[in-house]
């Protein structure tokens, strides 16, 4: 049984002076198609223990995650999800797109927290010390994203704390991971109806073999991240030739895509 996260770390931040703490987690960073999605859940000192069964979304079955949604919809002070589209990922880069999705989630909460708690060791939410991370492109998508981010200037003062495996230890982050995963999975299942050949209902846009085969045969859709090195038809022969000269136990090209974080 997965370990049950709790609110000890959030309560330590709250007792140290924070009024409101938001747990945040992302899903879809390593996918080849679809958005990157960020979940956010706000808690304070009055928030009770998380619903039974809450854990890192990667440790739960799809059915277990879905069954938790009604309880999570009542838990915490507020909860929200933000997305950044494939076009925005292409225009801005994945880190800036994560920041955009995270700020959209924070804005949708309707309240400004004192501290945001992120899973991992990298702060992808804070504005970069060197200006210009949202200025990687000058097309319409990048210009629109920069204009939108100007409206999130009130979030620049929010403190960000990172914690490795926070999605397994911190209830607010685990809850955010479930909300983000369920929301993105449902979206990819819906988008599968528009592009059924790529198997998104099952693979959710990640590099599963059937997805890679469809990319090689049919090419990318507008929902693919075209700035990424997608395994297209003209590259298949080169990959196969390279694989023939690789060690016997080395992963093939499809296995390398499949091993990306889901």
Helices and strands as residue ranges (DSSP letters): H 8-15, E 21-27, E 36-43, G 57-59, H 62-72, E 78-84, H 86-92, H 94-109, E 115-119, H 140-150, G 153-155, E 159-163, H 166-169, H 171-192, G 196-198, H 200-203, H 209-218, H 233-244, H 253-258
